[in-house]
């Protein structure tokens, strides 16, 4: 989850590293720190708990004295989401060895750190932090003292002793022209410049300087210098990374006039959906261009599992509705964190769809590996080129939402919904459960959705007004039926993430089985209405649910299709969205809930881009 930057080149390293950290702060903001090898050959560090602004203030203080300023051309940096040790100055990264020769930053968890720490303490090493990371600095220093020829070899030897998921980036005072990175089950990418090279948790770390990048594989180490790079496996054998060009520019990683990234990313949903759909319907057939699966494989599928976490799980619930409706294949949607522990029944006719924005989500990655061990076919849906999950899957469908900096997912959720609908159509096409013109008609409807999303975004100002009115409520409930239920869950999650309020999503039919006991005077209840045309029976039942909660004093906030006169009659507050086919409607009904959560959080004085205790990518179990 943490953000990592490394740099070697002609530029002031501190400037490059700090800019990278600002772009990566969404990965963790419990503390931040930097290490620079100065032009005088000294290793200097600065680190502070809290936001990067705190580190900026510390660096300003240190810059006033030549003896403490961090002026040099080789540096590393870190923004932290705390795991081992409280988020304070001492536990902030970088960590250094006793001799102040080695500095290391780390993302992940070293599972055998207690054993390693005990060994160091038995050898007389005094550790100053509570972190697992500090052990690496001391171990690498010990390998160098024992005769390792350089930082890369010392790091390689130490990596072979580590258990768990980790990315490490290290600098060595005695080898000031190199930085070394290593990865296992945690992200690290190499950026290629002219006379300079970069390392980052993702490409946002160096997008200001280059669009040329290299994927690093599992259990690989990279050494960068001004002149180039070399990659080794943890076994010492030379390796080759996969080069790629970043397909978005710096503007995509900046706020573009919006006060918060999340507000910008909500507005970018029409483009995210359109870009995800592009080139997936060619010559009258669905084309999964990154799929690498023959249609004969899809034809034999007789069961589908969707595995995901958080918002991606809600996209998976929507996948179940579409795939079962279009293909008649049974679909199970599983929390990735539970999937492998319950021993699911998988075989060669099982398709496992793994959804992860980052492609590095630890629980989802382990679910993919379990599925592969059971010989199931794995299709990844991912927003990050070259990430670990798509690399290990049999096939990948990339969403093209661009970088999402706000921690709470918005445009990536919409892109995931578009992607799972494409998967459903591909399965229906391969199995012959839909005629070609039926597939084409649905795809045409999908292509119309970006314009309808734009229409929805244009009329959400009343949602902001309403949000400010209910911002001091102690709780909000969300109700939905059919595809409205996953939307309700997503609305509740957004409110929990951003406003720290008690929020729950329920299937409306379950209301009388317990949740109705929560209804009290003026409690806001958000209701996601089915279409009166597409789902008339469910629409009628939902009207009954609204009557039940209204009778008990609830303040009903109803999201309904434009022209739904009965919903308007029953709603205390009506939010209208354009009419759309039922299975596609969540692309519209989710948007007011995103706006509602963001505005409530802002009214309560919270930073919606950096909600407390959360990070964008969960790379540890």
C-alpha atoms as one frame of an Amber mdcrd trajectory, in Angstrom:
protein
   0.000   0.000   0.000   2.867   2.388   0.629   4.282   4.635  -2.077   7.934
   4.278  -3.098  10.200   6.384  -5.311  13.835   5.947  -6.352  16.002   8.147
  -8.578  19.501   8.337 -10.061  20.369  11.099 -12.529  21.480  14.677 -13.083
  18.481  16.379 -11.468  18.305  17.294  -7.776  17.174  13.975  -6.324  15.127
  15.568  -3.548  12.990  17.468  -6.055  12.305  14.343  -8.125  11.560  12.153
  -5.118   9.257  14.653  -3.439   7.290  15.204  -6.617   6.887  11.443  -6.956
   5.757  11.122  -3.347   3.096  13.773  -3.828   1.704  11.783  -6.740   1.817
   8.574  -4.688   0.425   9.914  -1.439  -2.901   8.223  -2.177  -1.090   4.936
  -1.394  -0.584   5.930   2.239  -0.290   9.095   4.267   0.549   8.044   7.822
   4.091   9.385   7.385   6.616  10.256   4.698  10.376  10.359   4.372  13.339
  10.662   2.018  16.999   9.691   1.896  19.573  11.368  -0.343  23.222  10.547
  -0.920  24.715  14.012  -0.949  27.360  15.265  -3.342  29.767  15.071  -0.403
  29.104  11.313  -0.091  26.927  11.421   3.009  23.632   9.625   3.542  21.068
  12.052   4.919  17.448  11.346   5.776  14.361  13.294   6.760  11.031  11.836
   7.819   7.904  12.968   9.608   4.627  11.462  10.718   1.496  12.689   8.988
   0.993  14.178   5.548   3.736  15.130   3.120   3.247  18.765   4.119   4.863
  17.874   7.438   7.885  16.470   5.607   8.046  19.605   3.467   8.291  21.727
   6.611  11.058  19.525   7.985  12.994  19.736   4.726  12.697  23.520   4.770
  14.161  23.527   8.246  17.053  21.250   7.269  17.792  23.246   4.106  18.731
  26.274   6.194  21.908  24.509   7.339  24.433  23.184   4.826  25.344  20.445
   7.285  21.836  18.989   7.168  20.480  19.832   3.710  19.699  16.961   1.349
  21.502  18.060  -1.801  22.474  15.265  -4.164  21.549  13.332  -7.275  20.630
   9.910  -5.856  17.627   9.475  -3.608  14.753   7.343  -2.398  11.441   8.219
  -0.774   8.414   6.711   0.900   4.865   7.581   1.889   3.522   5.116   4.442
   0.385   3.198   5.255   1.342   1.753   8.634   1.457  -1.984   9.284   4.272
  -2.750  11.744   4.572   0.015  14.293   2.574   3.135  15.019   2.598   5.996
  12.490   5.205   8.213  14.138   8.536   9.837  13.248  10.634   6.898  14.428
   8.723   4.274  12.456   8.560   6.407   9.312  10.722   5.295   6.390  13.539
   5.363   5.278  15.284   3.168   7.818  19.056   2.997   8.104  21.622   0.589
   9.503  23.742   1.313  12.565  26.608   2.667  10.448  24.279   4.978   8.524
  25.468   3.463   5.258  22.274   1.828   3.957  18.844   3.401   3.627  15.797
   1.322   2.751  12.118   1.971   2.036   9.594  -0.838   1.970   6.043  -1.704
   0.961   4.502  -4.916   2.262   4.969  -7.179   5.245   8.008  -9.325   6.055
   6.328 -12.229   7.775   9.436 -13.688   9.411  10.706 -10.362  10.722  10.402
 -11.446  14.396  12.893 -14.245  13.766  15.187 -11.938  11.799  14.975  -9.243
  14.440  15.794 -11.711  17.200  18.874 -12.830  15.277  20.074  -9.252  14.864
  19.525  -8.455  18.532  21.397 -11.598  19.525  24.295 -10.306  17.407  24.302
  -7.057  19.351  22.437  -4.863  16.860  20.253  -2.234  18.505  17.066  -1.592
  16.520  15.389   1.732  17.089  11.969   1.264  15.434   9.064  -1.167  15.744
   9.056  -1.902  12.001   9.859  -5.027  10.041  11.610  -2.787   7.502  14.518
  -1.796   9.715  15.730  -5.402   9.841  16.443  -5.213   6.091  18.800  -2.252
   6.480  20.855  -4.103   9.097  20.841  -7.390   7.182  22.021  -5.741   3.948
  24.750  -3.876   5.835  25.868  -7.178   7.370  26.067  -8.834   3.938  28.238
  -5.982   2.657  30.471  -6.248   5.696  30.744 -10.000   5.073  32.043  -9.475
   1.530  29.095  -8.949  -0.794  30.595  -7.039  -3.747  27.842  -4.454  -4.124
  24.406  -3.373  -2.961  22.594  -5.483  -5.559  24.222  -8.725  -4.448  23.786
  -7.923  -0.759  20.108  -7.170  -1.353  19.653 -10.346  -3.389  21.073 -12.474
  -0.571  18.799 -10.824   1.980  15.710 -11.190  -0.223  16.284 -14.934  -0.286
  15.848 -14.919   3.489  12.668 -12.882   3.558   9.164 -14.312   3.712   6.016
 -12.426   2.793   5.113  -9.729   0.291   7.503  -6.853  -0.177   8.945  -4.178
  -2.384  12.300  -2.810  -1.276  14.244   0.150  -2.622  17.716   0.812  -1.198
  20.552   3.308  -1.469  24.167   2.804  -0.359  26.444   5.647   0.718  29.462
   3.746  -0.621  27.892   3.274  -4.081  26.245   6.657  -4.646  25.548   6.172
  -8.368  23.103   3.276  -7.983  19.735   2.499  -6.435  18.475  -1.066  -6.040
  14.871  -2.278  -5.994  13.399  -5.727  -5.375   9.866  -7.102  -5.457   7.827
 -10.102  -4.390   4.022  -9.927  -4.546   4.130  -6.143  -4.327   4.363  -3.524
  -7.076   7.503  -1.908  -8.480   8.054  -0.434 -11.926  11.136   1.009 -13.639
  11.046   4.329 -15.500  13.554   4.934 -18.296  14.926   8.409 -18.921  17.786
   9.987 -20.838  20.806   9.821 -18.546  18.538   9.087 -15.585  16.358   6.266
 -14.321  13.510   5.949 -11.852  11.751   3.420  -9.632   8.203   3.725  -8.364
   5.299   1.822  -6.856   3.483   2.858  -9.994   4.175   5.014 -13.013   2.629
   8.105 -11.425   5.919   8.434  -9.517   7.812   9.460 -12.647   5.193  10.410
 -15.253   6.532  14.004 -15.197   9.828  12.793 -16.670   9.229   9.796 -18.913
   6.529   7.624 -20.486   8.864   4.687 -21.051   8.668   1.989 -18.408   9.650
  -1.604 -17.665   7.630  -4.220 -15.805   9.514  -6.185 -13.176   8.578  -9.812
 -12.666   8.016 -11.776  -9.499  11.116 -12.317  -7.321  13.227  -9.926  -9.347
  15.752  -7.285  -8.436  16.785  -4.232 -10.451  19.837  -1.996 -10.166  19.544
   1.435 -11.767  22.198   4.011 -12.560  22.340   7.068 -14.798  23.496   4.946
 -17.713  21.072   2.047 -17.557  19.745  -0.828 -15.529  20.152  -4.548 -14.975
  17.594  -7.050 -13.736  18.335 -10.240 -11.798  16.170 -12.988 -10.407  16.479
 -13.675  -6.703  18.441 -16.764  -7.772  21.064 -14.514  -9.377  20.265 -15.259
 -13.006  19.950 -12.310 -15.428  16.386 -11.454 -16.406  14.595  -9.240 -18.887
  11.755  -6.909 -17.998   8.893  -6.122 -20.338   9.017  -2.591 -21.755   5.833
  -0.594 -22.270   4.727   2.949 -22.992   2.488   4.731 -20.497  -0.763   5.553
 -22.281  -1.783   8.577 -20.230  -0.119  11.926 -19.638   0.726  14.173 -16.718
  -2.577  16.027 -16.946  -4.402  12.798 -16.047  -2.540  12.684 -12.726  -3.308
  16.317 -11.845  -6.454  17.937 -10.466  -7.224  19.981 -13.565  -8.880  22.815
 -11.667 -10.858  20.624  -9.263 -10.323  21.038  -5.525 -10.053  17.264  -5.055
  -9.041  14.393  -7.301 -12.235  12.526  -6.448 -14.393  15.342  -7.814 -12.377
  15.269 -11.040 -12.566  11.486 -11.269 -16.352  11.473 -10.824 -16.543  13.789
 -13.833 -14.199  11.546 -15.848 -16.565   8.562 -15.798 -17.980   9.066 -19.295
 -14.466   8.905 -20.734 -13.467   5.965 -18.516 -16.436   3.904 -19.723 -15.998
   4.916 -23.366 -12.286   4.063 -23.319 -12.948   0.701 -21.677 -15.536  -0.198
 -24.331 -13.415   0.934 -27.269 -12.352  -1.758 -29.776 -14.236  -4.571 -28.044
 -16.789  -5.039 -30.825 -15.272  -5.720 -34.227 -16.860  -7.181 -37.363 -20.049
  -8.025 -35.519 -18.359  -9.889 -32.655 -17.195  -9.123 -29.133 -13.400  -8.958
 -29.117 -11.473  -9.246 -25.864  -8.255  -7.977 -27.382  -6.028  -8.689 -24.375
  -7.726 -12.003 -23.688  -5.390 -14.619 -25.169  -8.181 -17.188 -24.771  -9.670
 -19.135 -27.639 -13.458 -18.964 -27.855 -13.458 -22.760 -27.512 -12.286 -22.333
 -23.908 -15.194 -20.008 -23.119 -17.579 -22.391 -24.845 -16.724 -25.139 -22.350
 -17.157 -23.002 -19.222 -19.948 -24.342 -17.007 -19.409 -22.273 -13.846 -18.066
 -18.802 -13.069 -16.576 -17.423  -9.885 -15.957 -13.698  -9.481 -13.374 -12.802
  -6.827 -12.761  -9.245  -5.686 -12.541  -6.901  -2.697 -14.314  -3.697  -1.717
 -15.800  -1.723  -4.587 -14.594  -4.313  -7.098 -16.718  -6.893  -5.245 -19.791
  -4.774  -5.952 -18.883  -4.747  -9.644 -18.687  -8.533  -9.335 -22.221  -8.708
  -7.945 -23.398  -6.866 -11.034 -21.427  -9.317 -13.190 -23.465 -12.151 -11.678
 -26.740 -10.593 -12.827 -25.496 -10.048 -16.379 -23.655 -13.333 -16.902 -26.419
 -15.516 -15.505 -29.082 -13.650 -17.477 -27.213 -13.775 -20.771 -25.580 -17.220
 -20.526 -27.541 -19.265 -17.936 -24.185 -20.233 -16.373 -24.254 -20.217 -12.556
 -22.080 -17.465 -11.072 -20.763 -17.162  -7.531 -19.305 -13.887  -6.268 -16.763
 -14.264  -3.491 -14.828 -11.951  -1.238 -11.295 -12.684  -2.377 -10.113 -12.749
   1.227 -12.381 -15.752   1.916 -12.163 -17.589  -1.390  -9.169 -19.883  -0.969
  -9.820 -20.585   2.705 -13.154 -22.280   2.125 -11.828 -24.752  -0.477 -14.172
 -23.887  -3.388 -14.962 -26.539  -5.997 -13.070 -25.621  -9.185 -12.054 -27.513
 -12.291 -10.980 -26.966 -15.903 -14.491 -25.876 -16.895 -14.512 -23.117 -14.264
 -13.832 -19.500 -15.168 -12.540 -17.298 -12.336 -12.888 -13.573 -13.010 -10.550
 -11.604 -10.745 -11.325  -7.877 -10.485  -8.681  -5.508  -9.117  -8.090  -1.857
  -9.965  -4.407  -2.011  -9.026  -3.752  -5.578 -10.118  -1.785  -5.984  -6.886
  -4.566  -6.590  -4.335  -3.061  -9.218  -2.053  -6.231 -11.208  -1.322  -7.262
 -11.254  -4.969  -3.778 -12.284  -6.069  -3.838 -15.248  -3.680  -7.316 -16.186
  -4.944  -5.928 -16.187  -8.502  -3.077 -18.467  -7.477  -5.450 -20.855  -5.738
  -7.651 -20.978  -8.828  -4.643 -21.682 -11.044  -3.575 -24.515  -8.752  -7.042
 -26.035  -9.230  -6.602 -25.752 -13.041  -9.390 -23.198 -13.448  -9.172 -20.580
 -16.203  -8.499 -17.106 -14.791  -9.508 -13.845 -16.462  -8.271 -10.630 -14.796
 -10.036  -7.282 -15.015  -7.487  -4.636 -14.133  -6.729  -0.931 -14.569  -2.933
  -1.169 -14.264  -0.782  -2.284 -17.163   1.593  -5.117 -16.328   0.508  -5.591
 -12.710   0.960  -8.931 -10.959  -2.613 -10.247 -11.210  -2.886  -9.863 -15.003
   0.596 -11.331 -15.379  -0.427 -14.484 -13.523  -3.889 -14.785 -15.102  -4.615
 -16.703 -18.289  -6.204 -13.617 -19.793  -6.698  -9.948 -19.026  -9.274  -7.334
 -19.930  -7.831  -3.933 -19.094 -10.106  -1.124 -18.041  -8.848   2.174 -19.395
  -9.920   4.554 -16.664  -6.521   6.205 -16.363  -4.926   6.977 -12.998  -7.344
   7.214 -10.090  -5.742   9.188  -7.260  -8.706   9.521  -4.926  -8.711   6.574
  -2.542 -12.452   5.948  -2.897 -13.070   4.291  -6.264 -15.371   6.117  -8.682
 -14.379   6.010 -12.332 -12.619   2.667 -11.898 -15.877   1.170 -10.598 -17.747
   2.392 -13.675 -15.013   0.987 -15.913 -15.168  -2.348 -14.067 -18.935  -2.514
 -14.581 -18.442  -1.899 -18.302 -15.748  -4.588 -18.373 -17.839  -7.277 -16.665
 -20.655  -6.600 -19.110 -18.203  -7.173 -21.971 -17.173 -10.473 -20.361 -20.823
 -11.500 -20.084 -21.419 -10.744 -23.748 -18.264 -12.640 -24.750 -19.456 -15.719
 -22.861 -22.941 -15.468 -24.387 -21.409 -15.131 -27.844 -19.063 -18.101 -27.379
 -21.790 -20.345 -25.946 -24.439 -19.282 -28.453 -26.958 -18.236 -25.798 -27.494
 -14.900 -27.591 -27.821 -14.271 -31.296 -25.289 -11.998 -32.925 -27.807  -9.194
 -33.405 -28.764  -9.432 -29.714 -25.136  -9.080 -28.684 -24.775  -6.143 -31.047
 -27.876  -4.457 -29.666 -26.609  -4.689 -26.085 -23.229  -3.380 -27.141 -24.906
  -0.457 -28.884 -26.719   0.301 -25.632 -23.413   0.118 -23.783 -21.834   2.585
 -26.191 -24.677   4.998 -25.480 -23.951   4.950 -21.751 -21.149   7.578 -21.683
 -23.611  10.179 -23.003 -26.185   9.155 -20.403 -23.526   9.358 -17.672 -22.761
  12.878 -18.874 -26.464  13.736 -18.616 -26.554  12.374 -15.075 -23.503  14.368
 -14.018 -25.140  17.529 -15.331 -28.099  17.293 -12.919 -26.490  16.282  -9.598
 -26.311  19.757  -8.033 -29.498  19.091  -5.998 -27.723  16.032  -4.564 -25.011
  18.309  -3.186 -27.622  20.553  -1.583 -29.348  17.539  -0.030 -26.019  16.158
   1.219 -25.339  19.338   3.148 -28.787  19.080   4.738 -28.254  15.539   6.040
 -24.529  15.774   6.792 -25.098  15.695  10.553 -27.239  12.555  10.505 -25.853
   9.786  12.674 -26.532   7.097  10.050 -27.809   6.525   6.514 -29.412   3.355
   5.162 -29.417   2.251   1.506 -31.974  -0.083  -0.069 -32.050  -1.762  -3.462
 -33.419  -4.738  -5.355 -31.906  -6.763  -8.202 -29.019  -4.673  -9.641 -30.025
  -1.907  -7.230 -28.763  -3.929  -4.269 -25.062  -3.851  -5.302 -25.540  -0.130
  -5.991 -26.901   0.288  -2.461 -23.880  -1.543  -1.073 -21.558   0.705  -3.057
 -23.348   3.838  -1.834 -23.011   2.707   1.772 -19.336   1.868   1.307 -18.599
   5.292  -0.150 -20.246   7.009   2.804 -18.330   4.876   5.309 -15.037   5.483
   3.516 -15.395   9.241   3.164 -17.658  10.548   5.937 -16.958   7.938   8.666
 -20.698   7.493   9.209 -22.631   4.376  10.008 -24.033   3.340   6.629 -25.510
   0.023   5.574 -26.866  -1.354   2.327 -29.687  -3.888   2.399 -31.769  -5.847
  -0.108 -35.106  -4.073   0.221 -36.942  -7.370   0.504 -35.051  -8.067   3.733
 -36.321  -4.885   5.343 -39.014  -6.575   7.427 -36.603  -9.338   8.486 -34.706
  -7.054  10.840 -33.347  -3.808   9.363 -36.691  -2.010   9.710 -35.939  -1.848
  13.441 -33.316   0.765  12.600 -35.846   3.179  11.109 -36.542   6.260  13.210
 -37.726   9.812  12.697 -35.825  11.677   9.939 -33.322   8.845   9.364 -32.126
   9.270   5.763 -32.871   6.163   3.698 -31.603   6.090   0.111 -33.712   3.911
  -2.183 -32.466   2.740  -5.587 -35.626   2.194  -7.619 -35.966  -0.425 -10.373
 -37.327   0.746 -13.693 -41.141   0.737 -13.868 -40.764  -0.465 -17.452 -37.881
  -2.929 -17.142 -38.823  -4.397 -13.743 -42.499  -3.506 -13.078 -43.049  -6.151
 -10.376 -39.958  -5.147  -8.436 -40.880  -1.506  -8.899 -44.239  -2.108  -7.248
 -42.636  -3.993  -4.375 -40.108  -1.206  -3.849 -42.945   1.324  -3.636 -44.335
  -0.777  -0.790 -40.943  -0.687   0.919 -40.863   3.101   0.643 -44.347   3.303
   2.167 -43.236   1.111   5.076 -40.239   3.231   5.968 -42.056   6.524   5.367
 -44.773   5.442   7.784 -42.086   5.104  10.444 -40.712   8.588   9.906 -37.762
   7.954   7.572 -36.558  10.647   5.217 -36.706   8.879   1.849 -34.196   9.797
  -0.840 -35.253   8.016  -4.021 -33.089   7.487  -7.104 -35.464   6.771  -9.960
 -35.720   6.718 -13.714 -36.826   9.991 -15.318 -40.605  10.093 -15.654 -41.290
   7.654 -12.808 -44.404   9.398 -11.476 -45.096   6.851  -8.721 -41.579   7.162
  -7.300 -41.955  10.944  -7.318 -45.206  10.655  -5.359 -43.596   8.531  -2.620
 -40.222  10.283  -2.283 -39.316  12.983   0.196 -36.409  13.755  -2.132 -36.303
  12.568  -5.753 -33.097  12.137  -7.745 -33.792  11.348 -11.392 -31.435   9.582
 -13.795 -31.956   8.836 -17.506 -33.735   5.629 -18.485 -31.387   2.770 -19.386
 -31.559  -1.025 -19.794 -31.768  -2.661 -16.378 -28.383  -4.409 -16.433 -26.674
  -1.191 -17.533 -28.506   1.149 -15.148 -25.945   0.913 -12.285 -23.604   2.992
 -14.457 -26.071   5.837 -13.812 -27.599   5.154 -10.398 -24.205   4.915  -8.692
 -23.221   8.467  -9.643 -25.587  10.361  -7.298 -24.370   8.143  -4.442 -20.747
   9.057  -5.163 -21.663  12.745  -5.158 -23.753  12.360  -1.999 -20.904  10.704
  -0.069 -18.310  13.208  -1.252 -20.430  16.222  -0.367 -21.396  14.869   3.062
 -17.729  14.260   3.819 -16.767  17.750   2.679 -19.552  19.230   4.803 -18.167
  17.356   7.803 -14.712  18.801   7.131 -12.935  15.688   5.849 -10.366  15.218
   3.083 -12.178  13.089   0.513  -9.005  12.154  -1.364  -7.303  10.793   1.749
  -9.813   9.146   4.082  -8.383   8.060   7.399  -6.819   4.612   7.791  -7.286
   3.804   4.090  -4.917   3.475   1.149  -5.639   3.036  -2.532  -4.119  -0.388
  -3.001  -4.215  -3.164  -0.403  -1.037  -5.119  -1.061  -0.887  -7.060   2.221
  -3.347  -9.571   3.655
